């Protein structure tokens, strides 16, 4: 008797859930991951499955894939995307059951969805992910495993903390998950400040601990009569969570502000942020021949501390 987890698609979905919080991933991000994987691992002249299909279908499928890329970057209208998705469904219906063409056409339908047609706001990414895994299982040759390994090495999981915070902030703004317009503007400004840096490492705590610490810090900021933002909003967001849930606390410093951002434990959702005006961090000097990078700016000032005295 074969155990259900012996099926590669089900086992790899469980592996994916260990490091990627699919409940909080954006539609744009999941489609971007799908397209990049399909381009590099399936729709290539070097892959055996693509070599098996007719030249006519190759040309059609490559055209549809190009349309999917343009749809993901908003270079074409939803109407154009709808037409291409219809052509993909038509190819799927015409293909023989069990054929490579039928499987590839179904994969194309997936990457040609828009947010509304995928019913993403109602069901999230899980149905799309399950369909893709099902198709990859039919292709065989470890494609489900390849997909999970691809996501492990995707820029989304490899980017540095500043880049990740920018991405999650933009996700919050696009999804209208928060009314913290002023907080968003402040945080965006801080993250774009070339002096912005994160303290090495991140800390994971229970929600109830972060709630208590945040309450203490807001009182300290008020007593010191320092400008601050985000504390009340962060407290409200934390109170909606299970007190025992783990969250990630990232400390951030710039020339004008010091504070933290709080993420869910898989670092796929920005829960909130809180910052206080800071006079502790000296102004950073611009290095000779500065390449514009944060790394060079911080390294130069760390190696020349007397410049800031």
C-alpha positions as CSV (number, residue, x, y, z in Angstrom):
1,X,0.0,0.0,0.0
2,X,1.4,3.4,-1.0
3,X,1.2,6.1,1.6
4,X,-0.3,9.4,0.4
5,X,3.0,11.3,1.2
6,X,4.8,8.9,-1.2
7,X,3.2,11.0,-4.0
8,X,5.8,13.6,-5.0
9,X,3.3,16.4,-5.4
10,X,1.8,16.1,-2.0
11,X,5.2,15.5,-0.3
12,X,6.7,18.6,-2.0
13,X,3.7,20.8,-1.1
14,X,4.4,19.9,2.5
15,X,8.0,20.8,2.1
16,X,7.1,24.1,0.5
17,X,4.9,25.0,3.5
18,X,7.9,24.6,5.8
19,X,9.6,27.7,4.4
20,X,7.0,29.6,2.4
21,X,3.8,31.0,4.0
22,X,1.5,30.6,1.0
23,X,-1.4,32.1,2.9
24,X,0.3,35.5,2.8
25,X,2.0,35.5,-0.6
26,X,0.7,38.0,-3.1
27,X,-0.9,37.0,-6.4
28,X,1.8,39.0,-8.3
29,X,4.5,37.1,-6.5
30,X,3.2,33.6,-7.1
31,X,2.5,34.3,-10.8
32,X,6.1,35.7,-11.1
33,X,7.5,32.5,-9.5
34,X,5.3,30.3,-11.8
35,X,6.4,32.1,-15.0
36,X,10.1,32.1,-14.1
37,X,10.0,28.4,-13.3
38,X,8.1,27.5,-16.4
39,X,10.5,29.5,-18.6
40,X,13.6,28.0,-17.2
41,X,12.6,24.4,-16.5
42,X,9.8,23.4,-18.9
43,X,9.3,25.7,-22.0
44,X,12.9,25.5,-23.2
45,X,14.3,23.9,-26.3
46,X,16.6,21.8,-24.0
47,X,13.8,20.1,-22.1
48,X,12.6,16.7,-23.3
49,X,8.9,17.4,-22.9
50,X,9.0,20.6,-25.0
51,X,10.9,18.7,-27.7
52,X,8.0,16.2,-28.0
53,X,5.3,18.6,-29.1
54,X,4.7,19.8,-32.7
55,X,6.3,23.0,-34.0
56,X,2.8,24.5,-34.4
57,X,2.1,24.0,-30.7
58,X,5.6,25.1,-29.8
59,X,5.0,28.5,-31.5
60,X,1.6,28.9,-29.9
61,X,2.8,27.9,-26.5
62,X,5.8,30.3,-26.6
63,X,3.4,33.1,-27.8
64,X,1.1,32.4,-24.8
65,X,4.0,32.3,-22.4
66,X,5.2,35.7,-23.7
67,X,1.7,37.0,-23.2
68,X,1.7,35.7,-19.6
69,X,5.0,37.6,-18.9
70,X,3.5,40.8,-20.3
71,X,0.3,40.3,-18.3
72,X,2.4,39.9,-15.1
73,X,4.1,43.2,-15.7
74,X,0.9,45.0,-16.8
75,X,2.2,45.6,-20.3
76,X,-1.1,44.3,-21.9
77,X,-4.8,44.7,-21.0
78,X,-6.9,42.2,-19.1
79,X,-8.8,41.6,-22.4
80,X,-5.6,40.5,-24.1
81,X,-4.9,38.2,-21.2
82,X,-8.4,36.8,-21.4
83,X,-8.0,36.0,-25.1
84,X,-4.7,34.2,-24.5
85,X,-6.2,32.2,-21.7
86,X,-9.0,31.2,-23.9
87,X,-6.5,30.0,-26.5
88,X,-4.7,28.0,-23.8
89,X,-8.0,26.3,-22.7
90,X,-8.8,25.6,-26.4
91,X,-5.4,23.8,-26.8
92,X,-6.1,21.9,-23.6
93,X,-9.5,20.7,-24.8
94,X,-8.1,19.6,-28.2
95,X,-5.1,17.7,-26.9
96,X,-5.3,14.0,-26.3
97,X,-5.8,12.9,-22.7
98,X,-2.5,12.1,-21.0
99,X,-0.5,13.9,-23.6
100,X,2.3,16.3,-22.9
101,X,0.4,19.0,-24.9
102,X,-2.6,18.7,-22.6
103,X,-0.4,19.1,-19.5
104,X,1.6,22.0,-20.9
105,X,-1.6,23.8,-22.0
106,X,-3.0,23.5,-18.4
107,X,0.2,25.0,-17.0
108,X,-0.2,27.9,-19.4
109,X,-3.8,28.5,-18.2
110,X,-2.4,28.8,-14.7
111,X,0.2,31.5,-15.6
112,X,-2.4,33.4,-17.8
113,X,-4.8,34.0,-14.9
114,X,-5.4,37.5,-13.6
115,X,-6.2,38.1,-10.0
116,X,-10.0,38.1,-10.5
117,X,-10.3,35.1,-12.8
118,X,-8.1,33.1,-10.4
119,X,-10.6,34.1,-7.6
120,X,-7.4,34.9,-5.6
121,X,-9.0,37.2,-3.1
122,X,-11.5,34.5,-2.1
123,X,-9.4,31.3,-2.2
124,X,-5.8,32.6,-2.1
125,X,-2.9,30.8,-4.0
126,X,-3.5,27.2,-2.8
127,X,-5.7,26.2,-5.7
128,X,-3.2,27.5,-8.2
129,X,-0.3,25.8,-6.4
130,X,-2.2,22.5,-6.3
131,X,-3.0,22.6,-10.0
132,X,0.6,23.3,-10.9
133,X,1.9,20.5,-8.7
134,X,-0.6,18.1,-10.3
135,X,0.6,19.1,-13.7
136,X,4.2,18.8,-12.7
137,X,3.5,15.3,-11.3
138,X,2.2,14.3,-14.8
139,X,5.4,15.5,-16.4
140,X,7.4,13.3,-14.0
141,X,11.2,13.4,-13.8
142,X,11.1,15.1,-10.4
143,X,9.5,18.3,-11.6
144,X,7.7,18.9,-8.3
145,X,11.0,18.7,-6.5
146,X,12.6,21.0,-9.0
147,X,9.8,23.5,-8.4
148,X,10.3,23.5,-4.6
149,X,14.1,23.9,-5.0
150,X,13.5,26.7,-7.5
151,X,11.4,28.6,-4.9
152,X,14.1,28.0,-2.3
153,X,16.6,29.9,-4.5
154,X,14.1,32.5,-5.8
155,X,15.2,36.1,-5.1
156,X,12.1,36.4,-2.8
157,X,13.7,34.0,-0.4
158,X,17.3,35.2,-0.9
159,X,16.9,39.0,-0.8
160,X,18.4,41.0,2.1
161,X,16.2,42.3,4.8
162,X,15.9,45.9,3.5
163,X,14.8,44.6,0.1
164,X,12.4,42.2,1.7
165,X,10.8,44.9,3.8
166,X,10.4,47.1,0.7
167,X,8.7,44.2,-1.1
168,X,6.4,43.5,1.9
169,X,5.5,47.1,2.4
170,X,4.5,47.4,-1.3
171,X,2.4,44.3,-0.9
172,X,0.6,45.9,2.0
173,X,-0.1,49.0,0.0
174,X,-1.2,47.2,-3.1
175,X,-3.5,44.8,-1.2
176,X,-4.9,47.6,0.9
177,X,-4.5,45.5,4.0
178,X,-3.7,48.5,6.1
179,X,-5.0,52.0,6.5
180,X,-1.7,53.1,8.0
181,X,-1.0,55.6,5.1
182,X,1.2,57.9,7.2
183,X,3.1,54.9,8.6
184,X,3.6,53.5,5.2
185,X,5.0,56.8,3.9
186,X,7.4,57.1,6.8
187,X,8.6,53.5,6.5
188,X,9.0,53.9,2.7
189,X,11.1,57.0,3.3
190,X,13.3,55.2,5.9
191,X,13.9,52.1,3.8
192,X,14.9,54.3,0.8
193,X,17.4,56.3,3.0
194,X,20.9,55.3,2.0
195,X,21.9,55.3,5.7
196,X,19.2,52.8,6.6
197,X,20.6,49.6,8.0
198,X,19.4,46.6,10.0
199,X,21.1,45.3,13.1
200,X,22.7,41.9,12.3
201,X,20.3,39.0,12.8
202,X,16.6,39.0,13.6
203,X,14.9,38.0,16.8
204,X,11.8,35.7,17.1
205,X,9.5,36.3,20.0
206,X,6.0,35.4,21.1
207,X,3.4,38.1,20.4
208,X,2.6,38.7,24.0
209,X,6.3,39.6,24.6
210,X,6.4,42.0,21.7
211,X,3.1,43.6,22.9
212,X,4.6,44.2,26.4
213,X,7.8,45.6,25.0
214,X,6.0,47.9,22.5
215,X,3.8,49.3,25.3
216,X,6.9,50.1,27.4
217,X,8.7,51.8,24.5
218,X,5.7,54.0,23.5
219,X,5.6,55.3,27.1
220,X,9.4,55.9,27.0
221,X,9.1,57.8,23.7
222,X,6.3,60.0,25.0
223,X,8.2,60.8,28.2
224,X,11.2,61.8,26.2
225,X,9.0,64.0,24.0
226,X,10.4,62.4,20.8
227,X,8.7,62.2,17.5
228,X,7.4,58.7,16.8
229,X,5.1,56.8,14.5
230,X,3.5,53.4,14.2
231,X,3.2,52.4,17.9
232,X,-0.6,52.5,18.2
233,X,-1.1,50.8,14.8
234,X,1.5,48.1,15.7
235,X,-0.2,47.4,19.0
236,X,-3.6,47.1,17.3
237,X,-2.2,44.6,14.8
238,X,-0.5,42.5,17.4
239,X,-3.6,42.3,19.5
240,X,-5.4,40.6,16.7
241,X,-2.9,37.7,16.8
242,X,-2.7,34.7,19.0
243,X,-0.5,35.7,22.0
244,X,1.6,32.6,21.6
245,X,2.2,33.1,17.9
246,X,5.9,33.6,16.9
247,X,6.8,36.8,15.1
248,X,10.1,38.2,13.9
249,X,11.4,41.5,15.2
250,X,13.8,43.4,12.9
251,X,15.7,46.4,14.4
252,X,16.4,49.3,11.9
253,X,18.5,52.4,12.3
254,X,19.0,55.5,10.1
255,X,20.3,58.9,10.7
256,X,16.9,60.2,11.8
257,X,15.0,57.2,13.1
258,X,15.5,54.0,15.2
259,X,12.9,51.3,15.6
260,X,11.6,47.9,14.5
261,X,9.5,46.1,11.9
262,X,7.5,43.1,13.0
263,X,6.9,40.3,10.5
264,X,5.2,36.9,10.7
265,X,7.6,34.1,11.5
266,X,8.0,33.1,7.9
267,X,8.9,36.6,6.9
268,X,6.2,36.9,4.2
269,X,4.0,39.5,5.9
270,X,4.7,42.9,7.4
271,X,2.5,43.1,10.6
272,X,3.6,46.6,11.5
273,X,6.4,49.0,12.5
274,X,7.2,51.5,15.2
275,X,9.9,54.2,15.1
276,X,11.3,56.9,17.3
277,X,13.3,60.0,16.3
278,X,16.9,59.2,17.0
279,X,19.8,61.5,17.8
280,X,22.2,58.6,18.6
281,X,23.3,57.7,15.2
282,X,25.8,60.2,13.7
283,X,25.5,61.5,10.2
284,X,27.4,59.3,7.8
285,X,30.0,60.7,5.6
286,X,30.1,60.0,1.9
287,X,33.1,57.9,0.8
288,X,35.3,58.9,-2.1
289,X,34.2,57.3,-5.3
290,X,30.9,56.1,-3.6
291,X,29.1,53.6,-5.8
292,X,25.7,54.6,-4.3
293,X,25.4,51.4,-2.3
294,X,24.4,51.2,1.3
295,X,27.1,48.6,2.0
296,X,29.9,50.9,0.8
297,X,28.5,53.8,2.8
298,X,28.3,51.8,6.1
299,X,31.6,50.1,5.6
300,X,33.4,53.4,5.0
301,X,32.0,55.0,8.1
302,X,32.6,52.0,10.3
303,X,36.3,52.0,9.1
304,X,36.7,55.7,9.7
305,X,34.9,56.4,13.0
306,X,36.8,59.7,13.6
307,X,35.1,61.3,10.6
308,X,31.9,61.4,12.6
309,X,33.3,62.8,15.8
